Amino acid sequence: MIRERADVGFAASAIECSRLFAEPKFPLRKLGELCTLVQYGSSALASAEPKGWPIIRMNNLQQEGWDFTDLKYLEPPPEEAATYRVERGDILFNRTNGSRDLVGKCEVFDQPGDWLFASYLIRIRINREAARPQFIAQFLNTKAGRAQILRSSRQILMSNINSEEIRALEIPLPPLRVQEQLEAQLAEAKAQRERKLAEADALLTSLDGWLLEQLGIPHAPAKSSRAFAVGLSQIDGPLNPERYLTLALQRAVKGVPVLNVAEILNSKISPAQVAPESEWDWIRIDDLSNQPIEVETVRTEVGSNIEGSLFEVRENDVLLARLGPTILNAKFVLCPKTRRQTVASGEFLVLRCKPGWNPLVVLSVFRTSLFRQLMYSKARGGTPSRYRLNAEDLANLPFPQIRPELQQAIATEVVRRRETARRLRSEAASEWAAAKTWFESELLGRPATTERNS
């Protein structure tokens, strides 16, 4: 787990850039000199309804590649389609983000079909006679490349980088044949990383079916019919079909309401008002990857810099994402051991387990596809992307009654799989970091050394 201060990093990035780029092995070229196009994306309002062209947004560009699980769509007029259509080989940059790690994050787009890109992204098209797009993106995603981006970006409400700042980024540029060789070796290292991550994911994914078998609950069907009948007595909220599609699944979960399993916290506090000069630890939902094993980043900030009202949490509280897409992406975790006053995003639902309930087991049950489907079905909102699950609807969902000895057996198996998956992910991360450091040293003669402390 990473603990990071939110107010450090930019000055260090400037110092690190001066050191790293002092004696490069190859000539430095401004990125703007290598481009044929630098362009902001479309600001048109997109829809979750899958009609028209998919549009790439900043949330689709993650730490290590693309995530297209939450797409939106546009039906553009011909002139807009021509202007904002993404071509294979284009580099897309996140120009702003609440997470500093994702500002300036870039990837080469290589999907077939017709796609658009949105206004929080900047598209770079490289002159192929000068440079290879994949090589450029690979360098900018190393520590040396990130140090430049963080030095250039500005912190307003969120970190930002604009097209002129991107044009000014410096690239050590070897001949094309050398670019191709370095690119290929780094691609092989990335493939090895992805194999280990897939193995870890398979361990955790198969836990879903194993757990439901232990509980005697049928698996959630892949698809449900949208033609069904509902009695008047069963209507307990909005008439959106998702709310009633899972009635059969609810009946299959024989047990007690969630409110019998855990207290769902209601009260929030404002660190800026309660203790503006004190340091707080802060768990943000945006800092979680999809399907996280645990809290990956805890930010430390003085209270005056933390806006809004948040939940005050303690070790082993169950943090469940409440927004529709984040429910589907299982952004569910346990609060880690705390070192100071700790708050969590208001976009969580926070459960504090009652005596007799193991928090890890409760979390694991909620992480199954069946329970995420139940939670999503009870979320309320005008469109699927705005669905939110409220505490009352969660409290009334059924939860299996689990014997203490079965809870212990489940916890043991969950810990075993999580530890193995954590080891595989750790190996993948360290090997990938070493590969990127090697890549840097081949270009700059010395690798970046700044690391965040775990």
C-alpha positions as CSV (number, residue, x, y, z in Angstrom):
1,M,0.0,0.0,0.0
2,I,1.3,3.4,-1.0
3,R,1.1,6.4,1.4
4,E,1.7,9.6,-0.4
5,R,1.6,13.3,0.6
6,A,-0.6,15.2,-1.8
7,D,1.5,18.4,-1.5
8,V,4.9,17.1,-2.6
9,G,6.3,15.9,-6.0
10,F,6.4,18.9,-8.3
11,A,9.6,20.5,-7.0
12,A,11.2,17.1,-6.8
13,S,10.2,16.5,-10.5
14,A,12.0,19.6,-11.6
15,I,15.2,18.6,-9.8
16,E,15.0,15.1,-11.1
17,C,14.5,16.4,-14.7
18,S,17.7,18.5,-14.4
19,R,19.6,15.4,-13.3
20,L,18.2,12.9,-15.7
21,F,18.5,15.0,-18.9
22,A,22.0,16.3,-18.2
23,E,23.9,13.9,-20.5
24,P,21.5,12.0,-22.7
25,K,22.8,9.3,-25.0
26,F,20.8,10.6,-27.9
27,P,19.8,14.1,-29.1
28,L,16.9,15.7,-27.4
29,R,14.0,16.8,-29.6
30,K,10.9,18.7,-28.6
31,L,7.8,16.6,-29.0
32,G,6.2,19.3,-31.0
33,E,8.9,18.9,-33.6
34,L,7.9,15.3,-34.1
35,C,4.1,15.8,-34.5
36,T,1.9,16.5,-37.4
37,L,-1.2,17.1,-35.2
38,V,-1.8,18.2,-31.6
39,Q,-5.6,18.5,-30.9
40,Y,-8.1,18.7,-28.1
41,G,-11.1,16.3,-28.3
42,S,-14.9,16.8,-28.7
43,S,-16.9,18.5,-25.9
44,A,-20.2,17.1,-27.2
45,L,-22.4,15.5,-24.5
46,A,-22.1,11.7,-24.8
47,S,-24.7,9.1,-23.9
48,A,-24.5,5.7,-22.2
49,E,-26.9,4.4,-24.8
50,P,-24.8,2.3,-27.2
51,K,-25.8,4.2,-30.4
52,G,-23.3,5.7,-32.8
53,W,-19.6,5.9,-32.2
54,P,-17.8,5.1,-28.9
55,I,-16.0,8.1,-27.5
56,I,-12.8,7.7,-25.5
57,R,-12.8,9.7,-22.2
58,M,-10.1,10.3,-19.6
59,N,-11.4,7.5,-17.4
60,N,-10.7,5.0,-20.2
61,L,-6.9,5.8,-20.0
62,Q,-5.6,4.0,-16.9
63,Q,-2.2,3.6,-15.2
64,E,-1.1,0.8,-17.6
65,G,-3.2,0.8,-20.7
66,W,-6.8,1.1,-21.7
67,D,-10.0,0.3,-19.8
68,F,-13.1,0.3,-22.1
69,T,-15.5,-1.2,-19.6
70,D,-17.4,2.1,-19.2
71,L,-18.0,3.5,-22.7
72,K,-20.2,6.3,-23.8
73,Y,-21.4,7.1,-27.4
74,L,-22.0,9.9,-29.8
75,E,-23.9,10.1,-33.1
76,P,-21.7,12.8,-34.6
77,P,-22.5,14.9,-37.8
78,P,-20.1,14.1,-40.6
79,E,-17.9,17.2,-40.0
80,E,-17.5,16.4,-36.3
81,A,-16.8,12.7,-37.1
82,A,-14.0,13.7,-39.5
83,T,-12.5,16.1,-36.9
84,Y,-12.5,13.9,-33.9
85,R,-12.1,10.4,-35.4
86,V,-9.2,8.6,-33.7
87,E,-6.8,6.8,-36.0
88,R,-4.7,3.8,-35.1
89,G,-1.3,5.0,-34.0
90,D,-2.6,8.3,-32.5
91,I,-1.3,9.0,-29.0
92,L,-3.9,10.1,-26.5
93,F,-3.0,12.1,-23.4
94,N,-5.0,12.7,-20.2
95,R,-4.7,16.5,-20.0
96,T,-6.4,16.7,-16.5
97,N,-7.3,14.4,-13.7
98,G,-8.1,14.4,-10.0
99,S,-5.3,11.8,-9.7
100,R,-1.8,13.4,-10.2
101,D,-0.5,10.0,-11.4
102,L,-2.9,10.1,-14.4
103,V,-2.2,13.7,-15.6
104,G,-0.3,13.4,-18.9
105,K,-0.7,9.6,-18.9
106,C,-0.6,8.6,-22.6
107,E,-1.1,5.5,-24.7
108,V,-1.1,4.6,-28.4
109,F,-4.6,3.9,-29.7
110,D,-4.8,0.6,-31.6
111,Q,-8.5,-0.4,-31.7
112,P,-10.3,-1.3,-34.9
113,G,-13.5,0.6,-36.0
114,D,-14.7,4.2,-35.7
115,W,-13.9,6.0,-32.4
116,L,-14.0,9.6,-31.2
117,F,-12.1,11.2,-28.3
118,A,-13.4,13.6,-25.7
119,S,-12.2,17.1,-24.6
120,Y,-10.3,16.1,-21.5
121,L,-7.9,14.3,-23.9
122,I,-5.2,15.6,-26.2
123,R,-4.4,13.7,-29.4
124,I,-0.9,13.6,-30.8
125,R,-0.1,12.3,-34.2
126,I,3.5,11.5,-34.8
127,N,5.5,12.0,-38.1
128,R,6.3,8.4,-38.8
129,E,9.5,9.4,-40.7
130,A,10.9,10.9,-37.5
131,A,9.7,8.7,-34.7
132,R,7.6,5.6,-33.8
133,P,4.4,6.5,-31.8
134,Q,4.8,3.5,-29.5
135,F,8.4,4.5,-28.7
136,I,7.3,8.0,-27.8
137,A,4.5,6.8,-25.5
138,Q,6.8,4.2,-23.9
139,F,9.3,6.9,-23.0
140,L,6.7,9.4,-21.7
141,N,5.4,6.7,-19.4
142,T,8.8,6.0,-17.8
143,K,9.8,7.8,-14.6
144,A,11.9,10.2,-16.6
145,G,9.0,11.0,-18.9
146,R,6.6,11.4,-16.0
147,A,9.1,13.7,-14.2
148,Q,8.9,16.0,-17.2
149,I,5.1,15.9,-17.3
150,L,4.7,16.6,-13.5
151,R,7.2,19.5,-13.8
152,S,5.1,21.0,-16.6
153,S,1.6,20.4,-15.2
154,R,-0.2,23.0,-13.1
155,Q,-2.3,22.4,-10.0
156,I,-5.5,24.4,-10.0
157,L,-8.5,22.5,-8.8
158,M,-7.0,19.5,-10.6
159,S,-3.6,18.9,-12.1
160,N,-3.6,20.1,-15.8
161,I,-1.3,20.0,-18.8
162,N,-2.0,21.8,-22.0
163,S,-1.1,21.3,-25.7
164,E,1.8,23.8,-25.6
165,E,3.3,22.1,-22.5
166,I,3.0,18.8,-24.2
167,R,4.7,20.1,-27.3
168,A,7.6,21.3,-25.1
169,L,8.3,17.9,-23.7
170,E,11.8,16.6,-24.6
171,I,12.4,13.2,-26.1
172,P,15.8,11.5,-26.5
173,L,15.6,10.4,-30.1
174,P,17.7,7.5,-31.4
175,P,17.5,6.4,-35.1
176,L,14.3,4.6,-36.1
177,R,15.9,1.1,-36.1
178,V,17.1,1.6,-32.5
179,Q,13.6,2.9,-31.5
180,E,12.1,-0.2,-33.0
181,Q,14.5,-2.5,-31.1
182,L,14.0,-0.8,-27.8
183,E,10.2,-0.8,-28.3
184,A,10.2,-4.5,-29.0
185,Q,12.1,-5.4,-25.9
186,L,9.9,-3.3,-23.7
187,A,6.8,-4.8,-25.4
188,E,8.0,-8.3,-24.4
189,A,8.5,-7.2,-20.8
190,K,5.0,-5.8,-20.8
191,A,3.6,-9.1,-22.2
192,Q,5.3,-11.0,-19.4
193,R,3.7,-8.5,-16.9
194,E,0.3,-9.1,-18.4
195,R,0.7,-12.9,-18.2
196,K,1.3,-12.7,-14.4
197,L,-1.5,-10.2,-13.9
198,A,-3.8,-12.6,-15.8
199,E,-2.8,-15.4,-13.5
200,A,-3.5,-13.3,-10.5
201,D,-6.9,-12.2,-11.9
202,A,-7.9,-15.8,-12.6
203,L,-7.2,-16.7,-9.0
204,L,-9.5,-14.0,-7.8
205,T,-12.2,-14.4,-10.5
206,S,-12.5,-18.1,-9.7
207,L,-13.0,-17.3,-6.0
208,D,-16.4,-15.9,-7.0
209,G,-17.9,-19.3,-8.0
210,W,-16.1,-21.2,-5.2
211,L,-17.6,-18.8,-2.6
212,L,-21.1,-19.0,-4.0
213,E,-20.9,-22.8,-3.9
214,Q,-19.8,-22.8,-0.3
215,L,-22.9,-20.6,0.5
216,G,-25.3,-22.7,-1.6
217,I,-26.3,-19.8,-3.8
218,P,-26.7,-20.2,-7.6
219,H,-24.5,-18.2,-9.8
220,A,-25.8,-15.0,-11.3
221,P,-26.9,-15.6,-14.9
222,A,-24.9,-13.9,-17.6
223,K,-28.0,-12.1,-19.0
224,S,-31.5,-11.7,-17.7
225,S,-34.7,-11.3,-19.8
226,R,-36.0,-7.7,-19.9
227,A,-39.6,-9.1,-20.2
228,F,-41.0,-9.9,-16.8
229,A,-44.0,-9.3,-14.6
230,V,-43.8,-7.5,-11.2
231,G,-46.6,-7.4,-8.6
232,L,-47.7,-4.1,-7.1
233,S,-46.5,-5.3,-3.7
234,Q,-43.0,-5.7,-5.1
235,I,-42.6,-2.2,-6.3
236,D,-40.4,-0.4,-3.8
237,G,-38.9,2.5,-5.8
238,P,-38.2,3.7,-9.4
239,L,-39.7,1.7,-12.2
240,N,-36.4,1.2,-14.1
241,P,-36.2,-2.4,-15.2
242,E,-32.8,-3.0,-13.6
243,R,-34.4,-2.7,-10.2
244,Y,-36.6,-5.7,-10.7
245,L,-34.6,-7.9,-13.0
246,T,-32.9,-9.5,-10.0
247,L,-35.9,-10.4,-7.9
248,A,-35.3,-14.1,-8.5
249,L,-31.7,-13.7,-7.4
250,Q,-32.8,-12.0,-4.2
251,R,-35.1,-14.9,-3.4
252,A,-32.1,-17.3,-3.9
253,V,-30.2,-15.6,-1.2
254,K,-31.7,-17.0,2.0
255,G,-30.5,-15.3,5.1
256,V,-30.9,-11.9,6.8
257,P,-31.0,-8.2,5.7
258,V,-27.6,-6.5,5.4
259,L,-28.6,-4.2,8.3
260,N,-28.4,-7.3,10.6
261,V,-24.8,-7.9,9.4
262,A,-23.3,-4.4,9.7
263,E,-24.0,-0.9,10.7
264,I,-24.0,1.4,7.6
265,L,-22.4,4.7,8.6
266,N,-24.5,7.8,8.0
267,S,-22.6,10.7,9.6
268,K,-19.8,12.5,7.9
269,I,-17.2,15.0,9.0
270,S,-15.4,17.9,7.3
271,P,-11.7,17.8,8.0
272,A,-11.4,21.4,6.9
273,Q,-13.7,22.4,9.8
274,V,-12.9,19.8,12.4
275,A,-9.1,20.0,12.4
276,P,-7.8,22.2,9.5
277,E,-4.2,22.3,10.7
278,S,-3.9,18.6,11.5
279,E,-2.8,15.8,9.1
280,W,-5.4,13.4,7.9
281,D,-5.2,10.2,5.9
282,W,-7.6,10.1,3.0
283,I,-8.9,7.1,1.0
284,R,-10.1,8.3,-2.4
285,I,-12.3,6.1,-4.6
286,D,-10.5,7.6,-7.7
287,D,-7.2,6.1,-6.4
288,L,-8.5,2.6,-6.5
289,S,-8.0,0.4,-9.6
290,N,-10.7,-1.8,-10.9
291,Q,-11.0,-5.1,-8.9
292,P,-8.5,-4.0,-6.2
293,I,-7.2,-6.5,-3.7
294,E,-6.8,-3.8,-1.1
295,V,-6.5,0.0,-0.6
296,E,-3.6,0.9,-2.9
297,T,-3.0,4.5,-2.0
298,V,-3.6,6.5,1.2
299,R,-3.1,10.2,0.8
300,T,-2.0,12.4,3.7
301,E,-3.2,16.0,3.7
302,V,-3.8,18.8,6.2
303,G,-7.5,19.2,6.9
304,S,-7.8,22.6,5.3
305,N,-6.9,21.0,1.9
306,I,-9.6,18.4,2.1
307,E,-12.9,19.7,0.7
308,G,-16.3,18.4,1.5
309,S,-17.8,16.0,4.0
310,L,-16.3,12.5,4.2
311,F,-16.7,9.3,6.3
312,E,-14.4,8.9,9.3
313,V,-13.3,5.3,9.0
314,R,-11.3,2.8,11.0
315,E,-9.5,-0.5,10.4
316,N,-11.6,-3.3,8.8
317,D,-14.5,-1.0,7.9
318,V,-15.9,-2.4,4.6
319,L,-15.8,0.3,1.9
320,L,-18.2,-0.3,-1.0
321,A,-18.4,1.9,-4.0
322,R,-21.9,3.2,-4.5
323,L,-21.8,4.7,-8.1
324,G,-23.1,2.3,-10.8
325,P,-19.9,1.9,-12.9
326,T,-17.7,1.5,-9.7
327,I,-20.0,-1.1,-8.3
328,L,-19.6,-3.1,-11.6
329,N,-15.8,-2.6,-11.3
330,A,-15.8,-3.9,-7.7
331,K,-14.1,-1.0,-6.1
332,F,-14.7,-2.6,-2.7
333,V,-12.0,-2.8,-0.1
334,L,-11.3,-3.0,3.7
335,C,-10.0,0.0,5.4
336,P,-6.3,-0.7,6.3
337,K,-4.7,-0.2,9.7
338,T,-4.9,3.5,10.4
339,R,-2.1,5.8,11.7
340,R,-4.0,9.0,12.3
341,Q,-7.6,10.3,11.7
342,T,-8.7,8.7,8.4
343,V,-11.5,9.7,6.1
344,A,-12.9,8.0,3.0
345,S,-14.7,9.4,0.0
346,G,-18.4,10.1,0.2
347,E,-18.8,7.9,-2.9
348,F,-18.3,4.9,-0.6
349,L,-20.9,3.2,1.5
350,V,-19.2,2.3,4.8
351,L,-20.1,-0.8,6.7
352,R,-18.9,-1.6,10.2
353,C,-19.5,-5.3,10.9
354,K,-21.5,-6.4,13.9
355,P,-20.1,-9.0,16.4
356,G,-20.0,-12.5,14.8
357,W,-19.2,-11.3,11.3
358,N,-15.7,-11.4,9.7
359,P,-15.2,-8.2,7.7
360,L,-13.1,-10.0,5.1
361,V,-15.9,-12.6,4.5
362,V,-18.5,-9.8,4.3
363,L,-16.3,-8.0,1.8
364,S,-15.8,-11.1,-0.3
365,V,-19.5,-11.8,-0.5
366,F,-20.2,-8.3,-1.8
367,R,-17.4,-8.6,-4.3
368,T,-19.1,-11.6,-6.1
369,S,-20.7,-10.8,-9.4
370,L,-24.1,-11.9,-8.0
371,F,-24.0,-9.3,-5.2
372,R,-22.6,-6.6,-7.4
373,Q,-25.5,-7.3,-9.8
374,L,-28.0,-7.0,-6.8
375,M,-26.4,-3.8,-5.7
376,Y,-26.4,-2.3,-9.1
377,S,-30.0,-3.2,-9.6
378,K,-31.0,-1.2,-6.6
379,A,-29.1,1.9,-7.6
380,R,-31.1,5.0,-8.5
381,G,-30.5,7.7,-11.0
382,G,-31.5,9.2,-14.3
383,T,-29.0,7.3,-16.5
384,P,-26.9,4.2,-15.8
385,S,-23.7,6.3,-15.5
386,R,-25.4,8.3,-12.7
387,Y,-26.9,5.4,-10.8
388,R,-26.1,5.5,-7.0
389,L,-26.9,3.0,-4.4
390,N,-28.3,4.5,-1.2
391,A,-27.8,3.2,2.3
392,E,-31.4,2.2,2.8
393,D,-31.6,0.1,-0.3
394,L,-28.3,-1.6,0.7
395,A,-29.5,-2.2,4.2
396,N,-32.6,-4.1,2.9
397,L,-30.7,-6.4,0.5
398,P,-30.6,-10.1,1.6
399,F,-27.3,-11.5,2.9
400,P,-26.5,-15.2,3.5
401,Q,-26.4,-16.4,7.1
402,I,-22.9,-17.9,7.4
403,R,-21.9,-20.2,10.3
404,P,-18.8,-19.2,12.2
405,E,-16.8,-22.3,11.1
406,L,-17.7,-21.6,7.5
407,Q,-16.7,-18.0,7.9
408,Q,-13.3,-19.2,9.1
409,A,-12.9,-21.6,6.1
410,I,-13.9,-18.8,3.7
411,A,-11.5,-16.3,5.3
412,T,-8.6,-18.8,5.1
413,E,-9.2,-19.5,1.4
414,V,-9.6,-15.8,0.6
415,V,-6.4,-14.9,2.4
416,R,-4.5,-17.7,0.5
417,R,-5.7,-16.5,-2.9
418,R,-5.2,-12.8,-2.2
419,E,-1.7,-13.4,-1.0
420,T,-0.8,-15.4,-4.1
421,A,-2.4,-12.8,-6.3
422,R,-0.6,-10.0,-4.4
423,R,2.7,-11.8,-4.9
424,L,2.1,-12.2,-8.7
425,R,1.0,-8.6,-9.0
426,S,4.0,-7.4,-7.0
427,E,6.4,-9.5,-9.2
428,A,4.7,-8.1,-12.3
429,A,5.1,-4.6,-11.1
430,S,8.7,-4.9,-10.0
431,E,9.8,-6.6,-13.2
432,W,7.9,-4.1,-15.3
433,A,9.5,-1.2,-13.3
434,A,12.9,-2.7,-13.9
435,A,12.2,-3.0,-17.6
436,K,11.2,0.7,-17.8
437,T,14.3,1.7,-15.9
438,W,16.5,-0.3,-18.3
439,F,14.7,1.4,-21.2
440,E,15.4,4.8,-19.7
441,S,19.1,4.0,-19.1
442,E,19.4,3.0,-22.8
443,L,18.3,6.5,-23.7
444,L,19.6,8.7,-20.9
445,G,22.5,6.8,-19.5
446,R,21.1,6.9,-16.0
447,P,17.7,5.8,-14.6
448,A,15.3,7.8,-12.5
449,T,15.6,7.0,-8.8
450,T,12.7,8.8,-7.1
451,E,10.3,6.3,-5.5
452,R,7.2,6.8,-3.4
453,N,7.5,5.0,0.0
454,S,5.2,2.1,0.7
